[in-house]
């Protein structure tokens, strides 16, 4: 299994961004597919999630998830049981917790996986699924607000890069107005740069950003755009130690 740890995470936190390597899925979902809402076999996805949790020394039974809807809602984690298929997860694109041992898992396939942590004071952790809609709706600020007080630091994991993210004017226009003209490279959107600006505006004091593009690296990542929808999901997994 190949994981990408958030190197800048404070010592109280365990955070990693997954790749597609190290699981049991096959075909278009090879191999560490974390997405149940795909055409992959559910038992394989459950096993992949279990393996991921154990690889970062997290109890799979404590892992909370959400039903992601490309919005800006962030909720407190409830240990719903990642190993149980068909769990009725709450509709949200962010999770937070201040309970030691409570694991958080969100999945992506070009959108940005983001982790936020409180540096100083009582530890508290938030993870976000950040797509273009959610970022415009304010998910970065909503995530930072869940950490309330103290210095907030962030890690932005691999997602679609400006090299590959061509968008129409219905997306480009609002991003140009909200984040500045340089988040557009011709017809291509720099979503990681826009996310970084939103996080800094919301109060993050330090941000670590991956340079890896999910579209450009098929050996490492699933990509909804590259694979035209028939693909798996990687993600972010995190917990307080």
C-alpha positions in Angstrom: 0.0 0.0 0.0 1.3 3.5 -0.9 0.0 6.3 1.3 0.9 10.0 1.3 1.2 11.3 4.9 0.4 14.8 5.7 3.9 15.7 6.8 3.0 19.0 8.4 0.3 17.6 10.7 0.9 18.4 14.4 2.0 15.4 16.6 -1.5 14.9 18.0 -2.9 13.8 14.6 -2.6 10.9 12.2 -3.5 11.9 8.7 -2.9 10.2 5.3 -4.0 10.6 1.7 -4.5 7.3 0.0 -3.6 6.2 -3.5 -5.1 3.4 -5.6 -2.4 1.0 -4.6 -2.7 -1.8 -2.0 -6.2 -3.2 -2.2 -8.2 -6.1 -3.6 -10.4 -4.6 -6.3 -10.0 -5.5 -9.9 -10.5 -4.0 -13.4 -11.4 -0.3 -13.6 -11.3 -0.2 -9.7 -7.9 -1.7 -9.2 -6.9 -1.9 -6.5 -7.6 0.2 -3.3 -11.0 1.5 -4.3 -12.8 3.1 -1.3 -16.0 4.0 -3.1 -19.1 2.0 -2.4 -21.2 4.1 -4.9 -19.4 2.5 -7.8 -19.9 -0.7 -9.8 -17.2 -2.4 -7.7 -18.0 -5.4 -5.5 -19.1 -4.1 -2.1 -17.2 -6.7 -0.2 -14.0 -5.6 -1.9 -14.6 -2.0 -1.0 -15.2 -2.9 2.6 -12.0 -4.9 2.7 -10.1 -2.0 1.1 -11.4 0.4 3.7 -10.4 -2.0 6.5 -6.9 -2.4 5.1 -6.5 1.4 4.8 -7.6 2.0 8.4 -5.2 -0.7 9.7 -2.4 0.6 7.6 -2.6 3.9 9.5 -3.1 2.1 12.8 -6.8 3.1 13.1 -9.6 0.8 14.3 -11.8 0.4 11.2 -14.9 0.0 13.5 -14.5 3.7 14.7 -14.4 5.2 11.2 -17.1 7.7 10.3 -18.0 8.8 6.8 -20.7 10.9 5.1 -22.8 10.8 2.0 -21.0 13.4 -0.1 -23.1 15.9 -2.0 -20.6 18.5 -3.3 -21.9 21.1 -0.8 -20.5 23.1 2.2 -22.0 21.3 5.2 -19.6 20.0 7.9 -20.9 17.8 10.7 -19.5 16.2 13.8 -18.4 12.7 13.2 -20.6 9.8 14.5 -18.9 6.4 14.4 -21.2 4.8 11.9 -19.0 1.8 11.1 -17.0 2.0 7.9 -16.9 -1.8 7.6 -20.7 -2.1 7.3 -22.1 -1.7 3.7 -25.4 0.2 3.4 -24.9 2.5 6.4 -27.2 5.5 6.1 -24.5 8.2 6.3 -25.4 11.8 6.8 -25.4 14.1 3.8 -22.3 16.4 4.2 -18.9 17.1 2.7 -17.0 17.5 5.9 -16.5 15.8 9.3 -14.9 17.0 12.5 -14.1 15.3 15.8 -12.2 16.0 19.1 -12.5 12.4 20.3 -9.2 10.5 20.5 -9.3 7.3 18.3 -12.3 8.6 16.3 -11.4 8.1 12.6 -12.7 10.2 9.7 -12.8 9.1 6.1 -13.8 11.0 3.0 -13.4 9.8 -0.6 -12.4 11.7 -3.8 -11.8 11.1 -7.5 -10.5 14.5 -8.7 -12.0 16.7 -6.0 -9.5 17.8 -3.3 -9.2 15.8 0.0 -8.4 18.4 2.7 -7.4 17.9 6.4 -7.5 20.7 9.0 -6.1 20.5 12.5 -6.0 22.8 15.5 -2.3 23.5 16.4 -2.3 24.3 20.1 -5.0 23.9 22.7 -7.3 20.9 22.8 -6.8 18.8 19.6 -9.6 18.9 17.1 -9.6 17.6 13.5 -11.6 18.2 10.4 -11.6 16.6 6.9 -13.2 18.0 3.8 -14.2 16.9 0.3 -13.6 20.0 -1.8 -15.0 20.3 -5.3 -15.7 23.5 -7.3 -19.3 23.8 -6.1 -18.5 23.3 -2.4 -15.6 25.7 -2.5 -17.8 28.5 -4.0 -20.4 27.7 -1.4 -17.9 28.2 1.5 -16.8 24.7 2.6 -13.3 26.0 3.4 -14.6 28.6 5.9 -17.1 26.1 7.3 -14.3 23.7 7.9 -12.1 26.2 9.6 -15.0 27.3 11.8 -15.4 23.8 13.3 -12.0 24.2 14.9 -13.2 27.4 16.6 -10.1 28.7 18.4 -6.4 28.3 18.1 -4.1 28.2 15.1 -5.5 26.1 12.2 -3.2 24.3 9.8 -4.2 22.5 6.6 -3.1 19.8 4.3 -4.5 19.6 0.7 -4.1 16.2 -0.9 -3.9 15.2 -4.5 -6.7 16.3 -6.9 -7.2 17.5 -10.4 -4.6 20.1 -11.4 -4.7 23.1 -13.6 -3.0 21.1 -16.3 -6.2 19.0 -16.7 -9.2 20.9 -15.4 -10.8 22.6 -18.3 -14.1 24.3 -17.3 -16.8 26.4 -19.0 -17.5 30.1 -18.3 -20.3 29.1 -15.9 -17.5 27.9 -13.6 -14.6 30.2 -14.7 -16.6 33.4 -14.2 -17.5 32.9 -10.5 -14.0 31.7 -9.8 -12.4 34.7 -11.5 -14.7 37.0 -9.5 -14.2 35.2 -6.2 -10.5 34.2 -6.2 -8.8 36.4 -8.9 -8.0 36.0 -12.6 -4.8 34.0 -12.0 -6.8 30.9 -10.8 -7.6 30.4 -14.5 -5.0 29.3 -16.9 -6.8 29.9 -20.2 -9.8 27.6 -19.9 -8.3 25.6 -17.1 -9.1 26.1 -13.4 -6.4 25.9 -10.7 -8.7 24.4 -8.0 -5.8 23.8 -5.5 -4.8 27.4 -5.6 -8.4 28.6 -5.1 -8.7 26.2 -2.2 -5.5 27.5 -0.6 -6.7 31.1 -0.9 -10.1 30.2 0.6 -8.4 28.5 3.5 -6.0 31.4 4.2 -8.9 33.8 4.0 -10.7 31.7 6.5 -7.8 31.9 8.9 -5.4 29.0 8.2 -1.9 29.9 9.3 0.0 27.2 7.4 -1.0 25.1 4.4 0.8 22.1 2.8 -0.4 21.4 -0.7 0.3 18.3 -2.9 1.6 18.9 -6.4 0.2 15.6 -7.7 -2.6 15.7 -10.3 -5.0 12.7 -10.2 -5.6 12.9 -13.9 -1.9 12.8 -14.9 -1.0 9.9 -12.6 -3.2 6.9 -13.6 -0.8 4.5 -11.9 -1.4 6.2 -8.5 -4.9 7.7 -8.6 -8.4 7.2 -9.8 -9.9 10.1 -11.8 -13.5 10.6 -12.7 -12.6 12.9 -15.6 -9.9 10.8 -17.1 -11.8 7.6 -16.7 -15.1 9.1 -17.8 -16.9 8.1 -14.6 -16.0 4.4 -14.5 -13.4 4.6 -11.8 -12.8 4.1 -8.1 -12.1 6.5 -5.2 -9.1 7.4 -3.1 -9.4 9.7 -0.1 -8.2 11.1 3.2 -8.2 9.2 6.5 -7.5 10.9 9.8 -7.7 10.5 13.5 -6.6 12.0 16.8 -3.9 9.9 18.4 
